[in-house]
Amino acid sequence: MDGVSYAGGMTSDSDDALSWEGDDDTASHRTGRPRRRENAAPPVEPPLHHATTTESAAVAPTTRPPASPPPTEAAPPSAPAASVAADDDEAPAGLSNAMLLLVGVVGGVYLLYSVGWVVGGLRLQPLASFLVADAMFLPWFVLAIAAPALWFLATWVLTRGRAAWVRVALLLAGVVLLVPWPFVTVGVVGS
C-alpha cells in the first residue's frame, strides 16, 4: 500500500499520500490537464446568457464552485476629488517673515534673560543667605534660570493651532513678566 488519498481510493503515486483530493498537483496527474500556476489569474468562465430550453438541458451543472471574477483596476479618481486629497496632504504653511523675525527677537531676549538671571542670582546669593538657607535658594535659582526657556517652549507648544496674535501676546507677556530683577537692581558690579 503506497498511499491513500483523501477520497479513499488507492493510488500508486507516493506523493498522493501527502495531498488532499482536488489539489492542483495531483489533479493534473490524473486528469491530464495542465497544472494551474498559483500566481496566474483564475480561468474566466463565459458570461451567462439567456438560453433556450434545449440549451439549458444540454448544459451540465458543474460541481466546483464558480470562479471569482477577475480583478478589475480601480478607476482613477475624478479631478476635483484628487485636488481635494492633495490639499489635505500638503504641510501647513510656515511662519510669515514678520512672525519669524518676532520669534527670533523674543527668543534672543529670553536667552539674555537667562544669562541675566544667572549673573544677578549669583550676585544676590550672599545677600539672600541672610534671609533663606542655601538649600532653599538653589532650586529657585535654577528655576529662575530655566523660566524664560520654559515660557518660550510652553507658548510655542500650547498656541500651535491658535491665531498668531495669541502667540505674540503670550510671548510679549513673558518678556514683561520674566525680567531678571536681581540683575536690573543689583547689576554686575552691585551697589
C-alpha positions in Angstrom: 0.0 0.0 0.0 1.8 3.1 -1.3 -0.6 5.8 -0.2 -4.2 6.6 0.3 -5.8 9.8 -0.9 -8.5 11.6 1.0 -11.2 10.3 -1.2 -10.4 6.8 0.0 -9.2 5.3 -3.3 -5.9 3.6 -3.7 -3.2 5.3 -5.7 0.2 4.2 -6.9 1.8 7.7 -6.6 3.6 8.1 -3.2 3.1 11.9 -3.4 -0.6 11.5 -3.4 -0.5 10.3 0.2 0.5 13.7 1.3 -2.2 15.6 -0.6 -5.9 16.1 -0.5 -8.3 15.3 -3.2 -8.7 18.3 -5.5 -5.2 19.7 -5.1 -3.9 21.1 -8.3 -0.7 19.0 -8.3 -2.5 15.6 -8.0 -5.4 16.6 -10.2 -3.2 17.4 -13.1 -1.6 13.9 -12.9 -4.9 12.0 -13.0 -6.9 14.2 -15.4 -4.1 15.0 -17.8 -5.0 18.7 -17.7 -2.1 21.2 -17.4 -1.4 22.4 -13.9 -2.6 25.9 -13.0 0.1 28.2 -11.6 -0.6 29.8 -8.2 0.0 33.4 -9.3 -1.9 33.1 -12.6 -5.3 34.5 -12.9 -8.2 32.1 -12.4 -9.9 30.9 -15.5 -12.7 33.1 -16.7 -16.0 31.4 -17.4 -18.1 32.8 -20.3 -20.8 35.2 -19.3 -24.3 33.8 -18.7 -26.8 34.5 -21.4 -30.4 33.7 -22.0 -30.6 30.1 -23.0 -33.4 28.3 -24.6 -34.8 25.3 -23.0 -32.9 23.0 -25.3 -29.6 24.7 -24.5 -30.3 24.7 -20.7 -30.9 21.0 -20.8 -27.7 20.4 -22.6 -25.6 22.3 -20.1 -24.4 20.1 -17.3 -24.1 21.6 -13.8 -20.6 21.9 -12.5 -19.6 20.6 -9.1 -16.8 23.0 -8.5 -17.5 26.4 -7.1 -17.8 29.3 -9.6 -14.6 31.1 -10.3 -14.2 34.5 -8.8 -14.4 37.4 -11.2 -11.1 38.7 -12.5 -9.8 41.7 -10.5 -10.6 45.0 -12.1 -8.4 48.0 -11.9 -9.8 50.9 -9.9 -10.9 53.8 -12.0 -8.8 56.9 -11.5 -10.5 59.5 -9.2 -12.0 62.5 -10.7 -10.0 65.7 -10.9 -11.9 67.6 -8.1 -11.6 64.8 -5.7 -7.9 64.4 -6.5 -7.2 68.1 -5.8 -9.0 68.0 -2.5 -7.0 65.0 -1.4 -3.8 66.7 -2.5 -4.7 69.8 -0.4 -5.2 67.7 2.7 -1.8 66.1 2.3 0.1 69.4 2.0 2.0 70.6 5.0 0.6 73.7 6.7 2.1 77.0 5.7 5.2 78.1 7.5 5.6 81.2 9.6 5.4 84.6 7.9 8.6 86.7 7.7 7.3 89.1 10.4 6.3 86.3 12.8 9.7 84.5 12.2 11.5 87.8 12.9 9.5 88.4 16.1 10.0 84.8 17.4 13.8 85.2 16.8 14.0 88.6 18.6 11.9 87.4 21.5 13.9 84.1 21.7 17.1 86.2 21.9 15.6 88.4 24.6 14.7 85.2 26.6 18.3 83.9 26.2 19.6 87.2 27.6 17.1 87.0 30.4 18.5 83.5 31.3 22.0 85.0 31.4 20.7 87.9 33.5 19.2 85.5 36.0 22.5 83.7 36.3 24.6 86.8 36.8 22.0 88.6 39.0 21.3 85.5 41.1 25.0 84.8 41.7 25.4 88.4 42.9 22.3 88.1 45.0 23.3 84.9 46.7 25.4 86.4 49.6 22.6 88.8 50.3 19.9 86.1 50.2 21.9 83.8 52.6 20.9 86.1 55.4 17.2 85.5 54.6 17.0 81.9 53.4 19.1 78.8 53.6 21.2 77.7 50.6 19.1 74.6 50.2 16.1 76.8 49.6 17.9 79.3 47.4 19.3 76.8 44.9 16.1 75.2 43.5 14.5 78.6 42.9 17.7 79.9 41.4 17.7 77.0 38.9 14.0 77.5 38.2 14.6 81.3 37.6 17.3 80.5 35.0 15.1 78.0 33.2 11.9 80.1 33.4 12.4 82.0 30.1 13.1 78.8 28.1 10.1 77.1 29.7 7.9 80.0 29.0 9.0 80.1 25.3 8.5 76.4 24.9 5.1 76.3 26.6 3.9 79.3 24.5 5.2 77.6 21.3 3.5 74.3 22.0 0.2 75.5 23.5 -0.5 78.1 20.8 0.2 75.8 17.9 -3.3 75.8 16.5 -4.3 79.3 17.6 -4.3 82.6 15.9 -0.9 84.3 15.5 -1.9 87.3 17.8 -2.4 84.9 20.7 1.2 83.6 20.3 2.6 87.1 20.0 0.6 88.3 23.1 1.9 85.4 25.2 5.5 85.9 24.1 5.4 89.6 24.9 3.8 88.9 28.2 6.8 86.7 29.0 9.1 89.5 28.1 7.4 91.7 30.7 7.0 89.0 33.4 10.4 87.3 33.3 12.6 90.4 33.7 15.7 89.4 35.7 15.1 91.8 38.6 18.2 90.8 40.5 20.3 91.8 37.5 18.3 95.0 37.0 18.5 96.1 40.6 22.0 94.8 41.7 23.7 94.6 38.3 27.1 93.0 37.6 29.1 95.2 40.0 26.5 95.7 42.7 25.7 98.8 44.7 
